[in-house]
C-alpha cells in the first residue's frame, strides 16, 4: 500500500537512498477509472518509485467546476494508495502559482516526469524536467477516458 504524505515530508522520504529512479506525475484523480489505473501502471514501468502529486479539493473545484471533486482529497488518496503501481501520494495544498509547482519538483528531483499527450501544461513540465536534469515522458493510451466526461453523464458538471 502506498504511503500518503504531507508536502512537508517529501524531501526526507524521497532521498535517493533505496528509491532508484523516481517517476513523478500528478492530477486530480477524482472518480478513479480504468484510464487512471492504466496511466499509473505505465508510469510505474518507467522507473522504481512512482510519486503522485494529488491536487487539493480547492484546486479540483477551480479546474473542474463547482460540483467537483466528488471525493475529497483524503478519499482520493486512499483509492490511489490501493494501487500496486503507486508508491507515494503527496497531498498538495492549494497551489497558487507555477512557481510553487516548480519548487516542489525541485524538492523531489524526479528522474522522469510523466504526463499524457493531452496535458495542457506540457511545456511547463518540460521546463521542470530540464531544470532537475530529468526526462519528460508521455504515456499514450489508445482509448480516451475522462472523469470530466463521465461527470457530464452523471450530471456532475
DSSP file (Angstrom, degrees, kcal/mol; ACC not computed):
  #  RESIDUE AA STRUCTURE BP1 BP2  ACC     N-H-->O    O-->H-N    N-H-->O    O-->H-N    TCO  KAPPA ALPHA  PHI   PSI    X-CA   Y-CA   Z-CA
    1    1 A X              0   0    0      0, 0.0    81,-0.2     0, 0.0    80,-0.1   0.000 360.0 360.0 360.0 134.9    0.0    0.0    0.0
    2    2 A X        -     0   0    0     79,-2.0     2,-0.5    81,-0.2    86,-0.2  -0.235 360.0-113.1 -66.8 154.1    1.3    3.4   -1.0
    3    3 A X  E     -a   88   0A   0     84,-2.5    86,-2.7     2,-0.0     2,-0.6  -0.774  20.8-147.4 -89.3 131.6    2.3    6.0    1.6
    4    4 A X  E     -a   89   0A   0     -2,-0.5     2,-0.3    84,-0.2    86,-0.2  -0.888  27.9-179.8 -98.1 123.0    0.2    9.1    1.8
    5    5 A X  E     -a   90   0A   0     84,-3.2    86,-2.8    -2,-0.6     2,-0.2  -0.895  28.1-119.3-129.7 154.2    2.4   12.0    2.8
    6    6 A X  E >   -a   91   0A   0     -2,-0.3     3,-1.7    84,-0.2     4,-0.5  -0.516  38.1-106.9 -82.6 157.7    2.1   15.7    3.5
    7    7 A X  G >  S+     0   0    0     84,-0.7     3,-1.3     1,-0.3     4,-0.4   0.850 117.5  60.0 -54.0 -40.1    4.0   18.2    1.4
    8    8 A X  G 3  S+     0   0    0      1,-0.3     4,-0.3     2,-0.1    -1,-0.3   0.679 101.6  55.4 -67.2 -16.6    6.5   18.9    4.3
    9    9 A X  G <> S+     0   0    0     -3,-1.7     4,-1.9     1,-0.1    -1,-0.3   0.572  82.0  92.2 -89.8 -10.7    7.5   15.2    4.4
   10   10 A X  H <> S+     0   0    0     -3,-1.3     4,-2.1    -4,-0.5    -1,-0.1   0.896  80.0  50.6 -57.3 -53.0    8.5   14.9    0.8
   11   11 A X  H  4 S+     0   0    0     -4,-0.4    -1,-0.2     1,-0.2    -2,-0.1   0.901 113.3  45.1 -57.2 -44.9   12.2   15.7    0.9
   12   12 A X  H >4 S+     0   0    0     -4,-0.3     3,-0.9     1,-0.2    -1,-0.2   0.900 114.8  47.4 -66.9 -40.4   13.0   13.3    3.7
   13   13 A X  H 3< S+     0   0    0     -4,-1.9    -1,-0.2     1,-0.2    -2,-0.2   0.800 112.0  49.8 -71.8 -28.5   11.0   10.4    2.2
   14   14 A X  T 3< S+     0   0    0     -4,-2.1    -1,-0.2    -5,-0.2    -2,-0.2   0.069  70.8 140.7-105.0  25.7   12.4   10.8   -1.2
   15   15 A X    <   -     0   0    0     -3,-0.9     4,-0.1     1,-0.1    -3,-0.0  -0.374  67.8-109.0 -60.2 151.9   16.1   10.9   -0.5
   16   16 A X  S >> S+     0   0    0      2,-0.1     3,-1.8     3,-0.1     4,-0.8   0.695  84.2 116.7 -60.3 -20.9   17.9    8.9   -3.2
   17   17 A X  T 34 S-     0   0    0      1,-0.3    -2,-0.1     2,-0.1     0, 0.0  -0.318  97.9 -19.1 -57.3 116.1   18.7    6.1   -0.8
   18   18 A X  T 34 S+     0   0    0     -2,-0.2    -1,-0.3     1,-0.1    -2,-0.1   0.590 112.1 101.6  64.4  14.6   16.9    2.9   -2.0
   19   19 A X  T <4  -     0   0    0     -3,-1.8    29,-0.2     1,-0.2    -2,-0.1   0.637  59.5-169.8-100.7 -16.5   14.4    4.8   -4.2
   20   20 A X     <  +     0   0    0     -4,-0.8     2,-0.5    28,-0.1    -1,-0.2  -0.308  59.4   2.1  63.1-145.7   16.1    4.1   -7.5
   21   21 A X  S    S-     0   0    0     89,-0.1    27,-2.6    90,-0.1    28,-2.2  -0.654  77.6-143.2 -78.9 121.4   14.7    6.1  -10.5
   22   22 A X  E     -b   49   0A   0     -2,-0.5    89,-2.0    87,-0.2    90,-1.9  -0.744  12.3-163.7 -91.1 127.6   11.9    8.4   -9.2
   23   23 A X  E     -bc  50 112A   0     26,-3.3    28,-3.1    -2,-0.5     2,-0.4  -0.929   8.0-162.9-110.2 132.6    8.9    8.9  -11.5
   24   24 A X  E     +bc  51 113A   0     88,-2.7    90,-2.9    -2,-0.4     2,-0.3  -0.947  19.4 150.6-121.7 136.1    6.6   11.9  -10.9
   25   25 A X  E     -b   52   0A   0     26,-2.1    28,-2.7    -2,-0.4     2,-0.3  -0.929  16.3-168.3-147.5 172.8    3.1   12.6  -12.1
   26   26 A X  E     +b   53   0A   0     88,-0.4     2,-0.3    -2,-0.3    28,-0.2  -0.975  17.0 127.1-157.3 169.3    0.2   14.5  -10.7
   27   27 A X  E     -b   54   0A   0     26,-2.3    28,-2.5    -2,-0.3    33,-0.1  -0.981  60.3 -81.2 165.0-172.1   -3.5   15.1  -11.1
   28   28 A X        -     0   0    0     -2,-0.3    -1,-0.1    26,-0.2    32,-0.1   0.868  40.9-169.6 -87.6 -44.1   -7.0   15.3   -9.6
   29   29 A X        +     0   0    0      1,-0.2     3,-0.4    -3,-0.1     2,-0.4   0.871  21.5 165.2  50.3  44.8   -7.8   11.5   -9.9
   30   30 A X        +     0   0    0      1,-0.3    -1,-0.2     2,-0.0     3,-0.1  -0.736  64.2  13.1 -88.7 139.6  -11.4   12.2   -9.0
   31   31 A X  S    S-     0   0    0     -2,-0.4    -1,-0.3     1,-0.1    -2,-0.1   0.995  96.8-130.4  52.7  70.6  -13.7    9.2   -9.7
   32   32 A X        +     0   0    0     -3,-0.4     2,-0.2     4,-0.1    -1,-0.1  -0.223  38.2 173.9 -52.6 129.2  -10.8    6.8  -10.2
   33   33 A X    >>  -     0   0    0     -3,-0.1     4,-2.0   112,-0.0     3,-0.7  -0.802  47.8 -87.8-136.0 176.2  -11.3    4.9  -13.5
   34   34 A X  H 3> S+     0   0    0      1,-0.3     4,-2.6    -2,-0.2     5,-0.2   0.796 121.9  59.5 -60.2 -31.7   -9.5    2.4  -15.8
   35   35 A X  H 3> S+     0   0    0      2,-0.2     4,-2.3     1,-0.2    -1,-0.3   0.915 107.2  46.8 -62.3 -42.2   -7.8    5.2  -17.7
   36   36 A X  H <> S+     0   0    0     -3,-0.7     4,-2.8     2,-0.2     5,-0.3   0.935 112.5  49.9 -62.2 -47.1   -6.2    6.4  -14.4
   37   37 A X  H  X S+     0   0    0     -4,-2.0     4,-2.1     1,-0.2    -2,-0.2   0.918 113.3  45.3 -61.1 -45.2   -5.1    2.8  -13.5
   38   38 A X  H  X S+     0   0    0     -4,-2.6     4,-2.3     2,-0.2    -1,-0.2   0.907 112.7  51.3 -65.8 -41.7   -3.6    2.2  -16.9
   39   39 A X  H  X S+     0   0    0     -4,-2.3     4,-2.4    -5,-0.2    -2,-0.2   0.945 112.6  45.0 -60.0 -49.3   -1.8    5.5  -16.9
   40   40 A X  H  X S+     0   0    0     -4,-2.8     4,-2.2     1,-0.2    -1,-0.2   0.855 111.4  53.3 -66.5 -35.2   -0.3    5.0  -13.5
   41   41 A X  H  X S+     0   0    0     -4,-2.1     4,-1.3    -5,-0.3    -1,-0.2   0.916 111.4  45.4 -64.4 -43.4    0.7    1.4  -14.3
   42   42 A X  H  < S+     0   0    0     -4,-2.3     4,-0.5     1,-0.2    -2,-0.2   0.882 111.4  53.5 -67.2 -38.5    2.6    2.6  -17.4
   43   43 A X  H >< S+     0   0    0     -4,-2.4     3,-1.5     1,-0.2     4,-0.2   0.916 105.6  53.6 -62.0 -43.0    4.2    5.4  -15.5
   44   44 A X  H >< S+     0   0    0     -4,-2.2     3,-1.7     1,-0.3    -1,-0.2   0.845  98.3  63.9 -61.5 -34.7    5.5    3.0  -12.8
   45   45 A X  T 3< S+     0   0    0     -4,-1.3    -1,-0.3     1,-0.3    -2,-0.2   0.678  92.7  65.9 -63.9 -16.7    7.1    0.9  -15.6
   46   46 A X  T <  S-     0   0    0     -3,-1.5    -1,-0.3    -4,-0.5     2,-0.2   0.575 116.8  -9.2 -83.4  -9.7    9.4    3.8  -16.4
   47   47 A X  S <  S-     0   0    0     -3,-1.7   -25,-0.2    -4,-0.2     3,-0.1  -0.800  72.6 -91.9-161.0-158.8   11.2    3.8  -13.0
   48   48 A X  S    S+     0   0    0    -27,-2.6     2,-0.5     1,-0.3   -26,-0.2   0.782 101.3  38.2-105.2 -37.1   11.4    2.4   -9.5
   49   49 A X  E     -b   22   0A   0    -28,-2.2   -26,-3.3   -30,-0.1     2,-0.6  -0.974  66.6-157.2-125.2 120.0    9.4    4.8   -7.3
   50   50 A X  E     -b   23   0A   0     -2,-0.5    38,-2.1    35,-0.2    37,-2.0  -0.866   8.7-169.7-101.1 121.0    6.2    6.4   -8.5
   51   51 A X  E     -bd  24  88A   0    -28,-3.1   -26,-2.1    -2,-0.6     2,-0.5  -0.934   3.8-161.3-110.1 128.3    5.2    9.6   -6.8
   52   52 A X  E     -bd  25  89A   0     36,-2.8    38,-3.0    -2,-0.5     2,-0.7  -0.948   9.0-149.6-112.5 121.9    1.7   11.1   -7.4
   53   53 A X  E     -bd  26  90A   0    -28,-2.7   -26,-2.3    -2,-0.5     2,-0.6  -0.822  19.2-154.0 -86.2 118.3    1.0   14.7   -6.6
   54   54 A X  E     -bd  27  91A   0     36,-2.8    38,-2.3    -2,-0.7   -26,-0.2  -0.854  13.0-124.7-104.9 118.6   -2.7   14.8   -5.7
   55   55 A X        -     0   0    0    -28,-2.5    39,-0.1    -2,-0.6    38,-0.1  -0.174  27.0-108.4 -60.2 148.0   -4.5   18.1   -6.2
   56   56 A X     >  -     0   0    0     37,-0.5     4,-2.2     1,-0.1     5,-0.2  -0.271  27.1-110.9 -69.1 160.6   -6.3   19.8   -3.3
   57   57 A X  H  > S+     0   0    0      1,-0.2     4,-2.4     2,-0.2     5,-0.2   0.893 119.1  54.6 -59.3 -40.3  -10.1   19.9   -3.2
   58   58 A X  H  > S+     0   0    0      1,-0.2     4,-2.0     2,-0.2    -1,-0.2   0.901 109.3  46.1 -62.7 -41.6  -10.0   23.6   -3.8
   59   59 A X  H  > S+     0   0    0      2,-0.2     4,-2.7     1,-0.2     5,-0.2   0.877 109.9  53.6 -71.8 -36.2   -7.9   23.2   -6.9
   60   60 A X  H  X S+     0   0    0     -4,-2.2     4,-3.4     2,-0.2     5,-0.5   0.936 110.1  48.6 -60.7 -45.1  -10.0   20.4   -8.3
   61   61 A X  H  X S+     0   0    0     -4,-2.4     4,-2.1     1,-0.2    -2,-0.2   0.913 112.4  48.5 -60.3 -43.1  -13.1   22.7   -7.9
   62   62 A X  H  < S+     0   0    0     -4,-2.0    -1,-0.2     1,-0.2    -2,-0.2   0.899 120.2  37.2 -63.2 -42.0  -11.2   25.5   -9.6
   63   63 A X  H  < S+     0   0    0     -4,-2.7    -2,-0.2    -5,-0.1    -1,-0.2   0.851 130.3  26.5 -79.1 -36.5  -10.2   23.3  -12.5
   64   64 A X  H  < S-     0   0    0     -4,-3.4    -3,-0.2     1,-0.3     3,-0.2   0.632 110.7 -95.6-110.7 -17.4  -13.2   21.1  -12.9
   65   65 A X    ><  -     0   0    0     -4,-2.1     3,-1.7    -5,-0.5    -1,-0.3  -0.496  45.2 -59.5 121.2 168.6  -16.2   23.1  -11.6
   66   66 A X  T 3  S+     0   0    0      1,-0.3    -1,-0.1    91,-0.2    91,-0.1   0.714 123.7  55.3 -63.9 -25.4  -18.4   23.7   -8.6
   67   67 A X  T 3  S+     0   0    0     89,-0.3     2,-0.3    -3,-0.2    -1,-0.3   0.288  94.7 130.9 -91.7  12.3  -19.7   20.1   -8.3
   68   68 A X    <   +     0   0    0     -3,-1.7     2,-0.1    -7,-0.1    -3,-0.1  -0.865  34.5  43.3-121.6 155.0  -16.2   18.7   -8.0
   69   69 A X        -     0   0    0     -2,-0.3     3,-0.1     2,-0.2     4,-0.0   0.573  55.1-167.9 -76.1 159.4  -14.4   16.9   -6.5
   70   70 A X  S    S+     0   0    0      1,-0.2     2,-0.4    -2,-0.1    -2,-0.1   0.880  82.2  38.7 -74.5 -41.3  -16.8   14.0   -6.0
   71   71 A X  S    S-     0   0    0      2,-0.0    -1,-0.2     1,-0.0    -2,-0.2  -0.915  93.1-117.9-112.0 136.6  -14.4   12.5   -3.5
   72   72 A X    >>  -     0   0    0     -2,-0.4     4,-2.5     1,-0.1     3,-0.6  -0.234  36.5 -98.5 -68.0 163.6  -12.4   14.6   -1.0
   73   73 A X  H 3> S+     0   0    0      1,-0.3     4,-2.7     2,-0.2     5,-0.2   0.869 122.1  51.6 -53.7 -44.9   -8.6   14.6   -1.3
   74   74 A X  H 3> S+     0   0    0      1,-0.2     4,-1.9     2,-0.2    -1,-0.3   0.860 111.5  47.7 -65.3 -34.0   -8.1   12.1    1.5
   75   75 A X  H <> S+     0   0    0     -3,-0.6     4,-2.2     2,-0.2    -1,-0.2   0.902 111.8  49.7 -71.2 -41.0  -10.6    9.7   -0.1
   76   76 A X  H  X S+     0   0    0     -4,-2.5     4,-2.3     1,-0.2    -2,-0.2   0.902 111.4  50.2 -62.0 -40.2   -8.9   10.1   -3.5
   77   77 A X  H  X S+     0   0    0     -4,-2.7     4,-2.5    -5,-0.2    -1,-0.2   0.899 107.7  53.1 -64.3 -41.3   -5.5    9.4   -1.8
   78   78 A X  H  X S+     0   0    0     -4,-1.9     4,-0.7     2,-0.2    -2,-0.2   0.910 110.0  47.8 -61.5 -42.4   -6.9    6.3   -0.1
   79   79 A X  H >< S+     0   0    0     -4,-2.2     3,-0.9     1,-0.2     4,-0.3   0.932 113.2  47.4 -64.2 -45.2   -8.1    4.9   -3.5
   80   80 A X  H >< S+     0   0    0     -4,-2.3     3,-1.8     1,-0.2     6,-0.3   0.865 104.3  61.7 -63.2 -35.5   -4.8    5.7   -5.2
   81   81 A X  H 3< S+     0   0    0     -4,-2.5   -79,-2.0     1,-0.3    -1,-0.2   0.717  94.6  62.9 -66.9 -18.6   -2.9    4.1   -2.3
   82   82 A X  T << S+     0   0    0     -3,-0.9     2,-0.4    -4,-0.7    -1,-0.3   0.605  82.7  98.1 -79.9 -11.3   -4.6    0.7   -3.0
   83   83 A X  S X  S-     0   0    0     -3,-1.8     3,-1.1    -4,-0.3   -81,-0.2  -0.636  70.9-142.8 -81.7 132.2   -2.9    0.6   -6.5
   84   84 A X  T 3  S+     0   0    0     -2,-0.4    -1,-0.1     1,-0.2    -4,-0.0   0.791  98.0  60.9 -60.7 -28.9    0.3   -1.5   -6.7
   85   85 A X  T 3  S+     0   0    0    -48,-0.1     2,-0.4   -36,-0.0   -35,-0.2   0.727  89.5  81.1 -74.4 -21.4    1.8    0.9   -9.1
   86   86 A X    <   +     0   0    0     -3,-1.1   -35,-0.1    -6,-0.3     3,-0.1  -0.739  44.5 171.2 -96.2 128.9    1.8    3.9   -6.7
   87   87 A X        +     0   0    0    -37,-2.0   -84,-2.5    -2,-0.4     2,-0.4   0.824  69.2  15.5-100.0 -42.7    4.5    4.3   -4.1
   88   88 A X  E     -ad   3  51A   0    -38,-2.1   -36,-2.8   -86,-0.2     2,-0.5  -0.995  55.5-162.4-136.2 140.2    3.8    7.7   -2.6
   89   89 A X  E     -ad   4  52A   0    -86,-2.7   -84,-3.2    -2,-0.4     2,-0.6  -0.991  13.3-154.8-119.2 123.2    0.9   10.1   -2.8
   90   90 A X  E     -ad   5  53A   0    -38,-3.0   -36,-2.8    -2,-0.5     2,-0.9  -0.875  12.0-139.0-101.0 119.5    1.7   13.7   -1.9
   91   91 A X  E     -ad   6  54A   0    -86,-2.8   -84,-0.7    -2,-0.6     2,-0.3  -0.672  23.2-151.2 -78.7 109.3   -1.3   15.7   -0.6
   92   92 A X        -     0   0    0    -38,-2.3     3,-0.1    -2,-0.9     2,-0.1  -0.581   2.6-140.7 -82.0 141.1   -1.0   19.1   -2.2
   93   93 A X        -     0   0    0     -2,-0.3     2,-0.5     1,-0.2   -37,-0.5  -0.273  57.3 -59.0 -77.3-178.8   -2.3   22.2   -0.5
   94   94 A X        -     0   0    0    -39,-0.1     2,-0.6    -2,-0.1    -1,-0.2  -0.546  61.1-150.0 -63.2 117.1   -4.0   24.8   -2.8
   95   95 A X        -     0   0    0     -2,-0.5    -1,-0.1     1,-0.1     3,-0.0  -0.837  15.8-174.5 -97.7 122.6   -1.2   25.6   -5.1
   96   96 A X        +     0   0    0     -2,-0.6     2,-0.3     1,-0.1    -1,-0.1   0.742  57.6  26.7 -90.2 -25.8   -1.4   29.2   -6.4
   97   97 A X     >  -     0   0    0      1,-0.1     4,-1.4     0, 0.0     3,-0.4  -0.920  69.6-116.4-142.1 161.4    1.3   29.5   -8.9
   98   98 A X  H  > S+     0   0    0     -2,-0.3     4,-2.6     1,-0.2     5,-0.2   0.835 115.3  62.4 -61.3 -33.1    3.5   27.7  -11.4
   99   99 A X  H  > S+     0   0    0      1,-0.2     4,-2.6     2,-0.2    -1,-0.2   0.867  98.7  54.4 -61.9 -37.0    6.5   28.7   -9.3
  100  100 A X  H  > S+     0   0    0     -3,-0.4     4,-1.9     2,-0.2    -1,-0.2   0.917 110.1  46.3 -63.0 -43.3    5.0   26.7   -6.4
  101  101 A X  H  X S+     0   0    0     -4,-1.4     4,-2.5     2,-0.2    -2,-0.2   0.927 111.9  51.3 -64.0 -44.2    4.8   23.6   -8.6
  102  102 A X  H  X S+     0   0    0     -4,-2.6     4,-2.2     1,-0.2    -2,-0.2   0.905 108.3  51.8 -60.3 -42.0    8.4   24.2   -9.9
  103  103 A X  H  X S+     0   0    0     -4,-2.6     4,-1.6     1,-0.2    -1,-0.2   0.898 109.9  49.7 -60.8 -40.4    9.7   24.5   -6.3
  104  104 A X  H  X S+     0   0    0     -4,-1.9     4,-2.1     2,-0.2    -2,-0.2   0.914 109.2  50.5 -65.9 -43.3    8.0   21.2   -5.4
  105  105 A X  H  X S+     0   0    0     -4,-2.5     4,-2.8     1,-0.2     5,-0.5   0.890 107.7  54.6 -61.6 -38.4    9.5   19.4   -8.4
  106  106 A X  H  < S+     0   0    0     -4,-2.2    -1,-0.2     1,-0.2    -2,-0.2   0.853 108.4  49.3 -63.8 -34.0   13.0   20.8   -7.4
  107  107 A X  H  < S+     0   0    0     -4,-1.6    -2,-0.2     1,-0.2    -1,-0.2   0.895 116.0  41.5 -70.1 -40.2   12.5   19.2   -3.9
  108  108 A X  H  < S-     0   0    0     -4,-2.1    -2,-0.2    -5,-0.1    -1,-0.2   0.854  86.8-161.2 -77.2 -35.7   11.5   15.9   -5.4
  109  109 A X     <  -     0   0    0     -4,-2.8   -87,-0.2    -5,-0.2    -3,-0.1   0.951  15.8-161.7  52.3  59.0   14.1   15.9   -8.1
  110  110 A X        -     0   0    0     -5,-0.5   -87,-0.2     1,-0.1     3,-0.1  -0.339  23.9-145.3 -70.0 151.4   12.5   13.2  -10.3
  111  111 A X  S    S+     0   0    0    -89,-2.0    24,-2.7     1,-0.3     2,-0.4   0.782  89.8  23.9 -78.6 -30.3   14.4   11.3  -12.9
  112  112 A X  E     -ce  23 135A   0    -90,-1.9   -88,-2.7    22,-0.2     2,-0.5  -1.000  62.9-158.7-139.9 135.0   11.2   11.2  -15.0
  113  113 A X  E     -ce  24 136A   0     22,-2.7    24,-2.7    -2,-0.4     2,-0.4  -0.976  21.7-157.1-110.6 127.0    8.1   13.4  -15.2
  114  114 A X  E     + e   0 137A   0    -90,-2.9   -88,-0.4    -2,-0.5     2,-0.3  -0.859  21.7 152.5-111.7 138.8    5.1   11.6  -16.8
  115  115 A X  E     - e   0 138A   0     22,-2.0    24,-2.7    -2,-0.4     2,-0.2  -0.923  39.5-103.4-148.7 172.4    2.1   13.1  -18.4
  116  116 A X    >   -     0   0    0     -2,-0.3     3,-1.6    22,-0.2    24,-0.2  -0.573  36.5-107.9 -95.8 166.3   -0.5   12.3  -21.1
  117  117 A X  T 3  S+     0   0    0     22,-0.5    23,-0.1     1,-0.3     5,-0.1   0.692 118.9  57.5 -66.8 -16.7   -0.5   13.8  -24.6
  118  118 A X  T 3  S+     0   0    0      3,-0.0    -1,-0.3     4,-0.0     2,-0.2   0.421  73.1 129.5 -92.2   1.0   -3.5   15.9  -23.6
  119  119 A X    X   -     0   0    0     -3,-1.6     3,-1.2     1,-0.2    -4,-0.0  -0.388  49.4-153.9 -63.1 120.9   -1.8   17.6  -20.7
  120  120 A X  T 3  S+     0   0    0      1,-0.3     3,-0.2    -2,-0.2    -1,-0.2   0.636  92.0  57.7 -71.1 -12.3   -2.3   21.4  -21.0
  121  121 A X  T 3>  +     0   0    0      1,-0.2     4,-2.6     2,-0.1     5,-0.3   0.027  66.7 126.4-105.1  26.4    0.9   22.1  -19.0
  122  122 A X  H <> S+     0   0    0     -3,-1.2     4,-2.1     1,-0.2    -1,-0.2   0.905  73.9  46.0 -51.2 -51.9    3.2   20.1  -21.4
  123  123 A X  H  > S+     0   0    0     -3,-0.2     4,-2.0     1,-0.2    -1,-0.2   0.880 112.8  50.0 -64.5 -39.1    5.7   23.0  -21.9
  124  124 A X  H  > S+     0   0    0      1,-0.2     4,-2.2     2,-0.2    -1,-0.2   0.902 111.9  47.8 -66.4 -40.0    5.9   23.9  -18.2
  125  125 A X  H  X S+     0   0    0     -4,-2.6     4,-2.4     2,-0.2    -2,-0.2   0.846 108.0  55.8 -69.4 -32.5    6.5   20.3  -17.3
  126  126 A X  H  X S+     0   0    0     -4,-2.1     4,-2.0    -5,-0.3    -1,-0.2   0.920 108.8  47.5 -62.6 -43.7    9.2   20.0  -20.0
  127  127 A X  H  X S+     0   0    0     -4,-2.0     4,-2.3     2,-0.2    -2,-0.2   0.908 110.8  51.7 -62.7 -42.9   10.9   23.0  -18.4
  128  128 A X  H  X S+     0   0    0     -4,-2.2     4,-1.5     1,-0.2     6,-0.2   0.911 109.1  49.8 -62.0 -43.2   10.7   21.5  -14.9
  129  129 A X  H  <>S+     0   0    0     -4,-2.4     5,-3.1     1,-0.2     4,-0.4   0.915 110.8  50.2 -61.5 -42.8   12.2   18.2  -16.1
  130  130 A X  H ><5S+     0   0    0     -4,-2.0     3,-1.1     1,-0.2    -1,-0.2   0.903 106.4  55.6 -62.7 -41.6   15.1   20.1  -17.7
  131  131 A X  H 3<5S+     0   0    0     -4,-2.3    -1,-0.2     1,-0.3    -2,-0.2   0.835 113.4  40.3 -61.8 -33.9   15.7   22.1  -14.5
  132  132 A X  T 3<5S-     0   0    0     -4,-1.5    -1,-0.3    -3,-0.2    -2,-0.2   0.383 115.5-111.9 -97.4   4.6   16.1   18.9  -12.5
  133  133 A X  T < 5S+     0   0    0     -3,-1.1    -3,-0.2    -4,-0.4     2,-0.1   0.776  76.2 128.2  72.5  25.8   18.1   17.1  -15.2
  134  134 A X      < -     0   0    0     -5,-3.1     2,-0.3    -6,-0.2   -22,-0.2  -0.388  57.0-106.8-104.9-176.2   15.2   14.6  -15.7
  135  135 A X  E     -e  112   0A   0    -24,-2.7   -22,-2.7    -2,-0.1     2,-0.5  -0.793  16.1-136.4-110.8 154.0   13.3   13.4  -18.7
  136  136 A X  E     -e  113   0A   0     -2,-0.3     2,-0.4   -24,-0.2   -22,-0.2  -0.958  25.4-172.9-108.1 126.1    9.7   14.1  -19.8
  137  137 A X  E     -e  114   0A   0    -24,-2.7   -22,-2.0    -2,-0.5     2,-0.5  -0.967  14.2-147.7-123.9 136.2    7.8   11.0  -20.9
  138  138 A X  E     -e  115   0A   0     -2,-0.4     2,-0.7   -24,-0.2   -22,-0.2  -0.885   6.4-154.6-101.8 127.4    4.4   10.9  -22.5
  139  139 A X        -     0   0    0    -24,-2.7     2,-0.5    -2,-0.5   -22,-0.5  -0.910  14.2-160.4-100.8 115.0    2.2    7.9  -21.7
  140  140 A X        -     0   0    0     -2,-0.7     2,-0.4   -24,-0.2   -24,-0.0  -0.814   3.5-161.7 -97.5 132.1   -0.3    7.5  -24.6
  141  141 A X        -     0   0    0     -2,-0.5   -24,-0.1     1,-0.1  -106,-0.0  -0.926  18.7-137.9-111.3 139.6   -3.4    5.4  -24.1
  142  142 A X  S    S+     0   0    0     -2,-0.4     2,-0.3     2,-0.0    -1,-0.1   0.823  89.5  50.0 -68.2 -30.5   -5.2    4.1  -27.1
  143  143 A X  S    S-     0   0    0     -3,-0.0     2,-0.6  -108,-0.0    -2,-0.1  -0.831  84.0-127.1-108.7 148.9   -8.6    5.0  -25.6
  144  144 A X        +     0   0    0     -2,-0.3     2,-0.4     2,-0.0    -2,-0.0  -0.835  28.1 179.5 -97.1 123.1   -9.6    8.3  -24.1
  145  145 A X        +     0   0    0     -2,-0.6     2,-0.3  -112,-0.0     3,-0.1  -0.926   0.8 179.1-117.8 147.0  -11.0    8.3  -20.6
  146  146 A X     >  -     0   0    0     -2,-0.4     4,-2.3     1,-0.1     5,-0.2  -0.924  29.8-157.0-153.3 123.1  -12.1   11.3  -18.8
  147  147 A X  H  > S+     0   0    0     -2,-0.3     4,-3.1     1,-0.2     5,-0.2   0.877 102.0  57.3 -62.8 -36.0  -13.6   11.8  -15.4
  148  148 A X  H  > S+     0   0    0      2,-0.2     4,-1.7     1,-0.2    -1,-0.2   0.907 107.7  45.9 -62.6 -41.6  -15.0   15.2  -16.7
  149  149 A X  H  > S+     0   0    0      2,-0.2     4,-1.6     1,-0.2    -1,-0.2   0.914 114.1  48.3 -66.3 -41.9  -16.8   13.4  -19.5
  150  150 A X  H  X S+     0   0    0     -4,-2.3     4,-2.1     1,-0.2    -2,-0.2   0.896 107.9  56.1 -62.8 -40.1  -18.1   10.8  -17.1
  151  151 A X  H  <>S+     0   0    0     -4,-3.1     5,-3.9     1,-0.2     6,-0.5   0.868 103.5  54.3 -59.7 -37.1  -19.1   13.6  -14.7
  152  152 A X  H ><5S+     0   0    0     -4,-1.7     3,-0.8     3,-0.2    -1,-0.2   0.895 108.1  49.0 -62.8 -40.8  -21.2   15.1  -17.5
  153  153 A X  H 3<5S+     0   0    0     -4,-1.6    -1,-0.2     1,-0.2    -2,-0.2   0.876 113.8  46.6 -65.3 -37.5  -23.1   11.8  -18.0
  154  154 A X  T 3<5S-     0   0    0     -4,-2.1    -1,-0.2    -5,-0.1    -2,-0.2   0.448 117.9-111.8 -85.7  -0.4  -23.7   11.6  -14.2
  155  155 A X  T < 5S+     0   0    0     -3,-0.8    -3,-0.2    -4,-0.4    -2,-0.1   0.807  77.7 129.9  75.8  30.2  -24.8   15.2  -14.1
  156  156 A X      <       0   0    0     -5,-3.9   -89,-0.3     1,-0.2    -4,-0.2   0.465 360.0 360.0 -95.9  -1.8  -21.8   16.4  -12.1
  157  157 A X              0   0    0     -6,-0.5    -1,-0.2    -5,-0.1   -91,-0.2   0.473 360.0 360.0 -98.9 360.0  -21.0   19.4  -14.3
